[in-house]
């Protein structure tokens, strides 16, 4: 199913888009973890862009990115100690 042309997704479409079971999506919405709208207090709708942002949140760095971050940290803090700054 092609969701790229739809901005607003129904509950069923949102479940399909996320690849999660309906029961799990209900759990995420009731816990306030997943952004959703409920305009008349009945049907749940999702903003596709907000779902994408949610799916990409809490990103984890690759091993190589972590190595660069560690080397930068060590170089920065070693230079500070040599200059008398801690």
RAHU-V569629 format. One record per backbone hydrogen bond with DSSP energy under -0.5 kcal/mol. CO is the residue of the C=O (numbers start at 1). NH is the residue of the N-H. Records with the same first field share a line. If there is no record, write none. Layout:
BEGIN
CO->NH, NH
END
This chain:
BEGIN
1->3
3->6
7->48
9->46
10->14
11->15
12->16
13->17
14->18
15->19, 20
21->25
22->26
23->27
24->28
25->29
26->30
27->31
28->33, 34
29->32
37->45
38->41
44->11
45->37
46->9, 48
47->51
48->52
49->53
50->54
51->55
52->56
54->57
62->66
63->67
64->68
65->69
66->70
67->71
68->72
69->73
70->74
71->75
72->76
73->77
74->78
75->79
76->80
77->81
78->82
79->83
80->85
81->84
END
